[in-house]
């Protein structure tokens, strides 16, 4: 993609390399620029080629794709419902804490300026780690 242009002088000076863009043979720079711009513009609009299927196979393909979309939609709705339930649970626990002890409620909801998210805390994931538990963990001393 890139060609190196060498400037060599035999008087003992160092070699000087200049990286330039390789030009396709047969096109002048203006035409090459137009081709490049058009290919960049159309790059995000490229669609995969349509499958060459018989009518029966195409109907089967469309049916499977719609069924897969329904499965993905149901999974997404289930995850959203679970998150909503978790949020309502947290909200309810917060209200219970407010009724039980106003002092604990204020301590739990106190805005802590300057305190950052601990970098050692792992991000929660859907699956356990491959390495398991790290028993020799000690937090960093700042």
N, C-alpha and C positions, 0 to 999 in steps of 0.2 A: 504494500500500500504506500509506503514511503520509500523514496529513493535517497540515497546519501550522495551528495556532491562533494568530491574531494578537491581541495586546493593544495597541491604539493609543490613545494619549492625546494630545490636541491641545495640551497645555500645554508642548510643546517637548521632551519626553523621548523617548528612543530607542524604536524598535519592539522588542517582545519576542516572539520566536517560540518556540513550544513544540511539539515533535514528539509526536504521539500516534498510536496505531494506529487505522486507519480501521475502523469497525464496519460490518458488512454490514447493509443495510436489512432490517428485519423480524425480526431476532433480538435477543433481549435478551442482555446480556453473559454470563450464566450458560450459556445455550444455545450461544452462540458459543464459549465456552471448551471445552465438551464436544465440539463439532464439531472444533475445532482439535486437542484431545488425541486424539480418535479417528483423525483423519487422520494425525497424526504416528505413532501406534502402528502403523497399517496401512501406512505408507509403505514400510517395508523389506520387507514381505511381498507387495508387488504383483508379479504375474507378467505377462509379456507375454501378450497375447491368443492363444489357440490358433489356429493357422492353419486355415482352412476348406479342407481338401483332400479330394479323393476318396480312397478306400481305396488305390488304386494309387499315387497321388502321396504319400500319407502313408508308405507302405512305402518308397518311394524316398527320401523325406526322412529317415526314421529310418536307412536304410542309409548315406546320405551322412554323417549326423551321427556314426554309430558309426565309420565309416572315418576321419573327421576326428579323432575321439578317439584312435583307434589311431595315427595319424600323429603327433599331439602327444605321446602316451605314448612312442613310439619315439624321438622327438627328445629328449625329456627324459631318457630312459635313456641315449642316446648322450652327451649333455652330462655326465651324472653319471659315466659310464664314463671320459670324457676327464679330468674333474677327479680321479677316483680314480687314474688313470694318472699324472697330473701330480704328485699327492701322493706316490705310490710312488716316482716318479723323484727327487723332492726328498729323500725319506727315504733312498733308496739313495745319492745323491750326498753326503748328510751323513755316512752311514756310511763311504763311501770316504774322505772328508776326515778322518774320525776315525782311520782306519787309516794314512793317508799322513802326516799331521802333527797331533799332538795340540795343538800351539801354535796352528795355524791354525784348528782346530776350535773351540777355546775362544774365539778372537778373533771367529769368525763367530757364535757363539752367546752372546756376552756380552750381558748385560742392560744396556741403556743408559738409565739413569734421567734424566729431564729432557729427553731428546731427543724431539722431536715429529715427526710425519709432515710432510714438506715440503709446504707449501701450493702451491708451483709445480708439483709433480708432477701430471701429468694422470692421470685415472682411465682404466684400460685399458678399451677398448670393442671390440666385434666388428667395427666398421667404421672405416676411416680418417676423419680429419677432412676437412671440405670445404675448409678454408683451406690445408691442406698444412703444410709445415714452416715454423717461425718461425726464420729464420736470425739475426736480430739480437737474440736473447734474451740478457739478462744477469740473473743472480739479484739479488733485492733485497738491499740491505745493511741489516742490522739494527742 
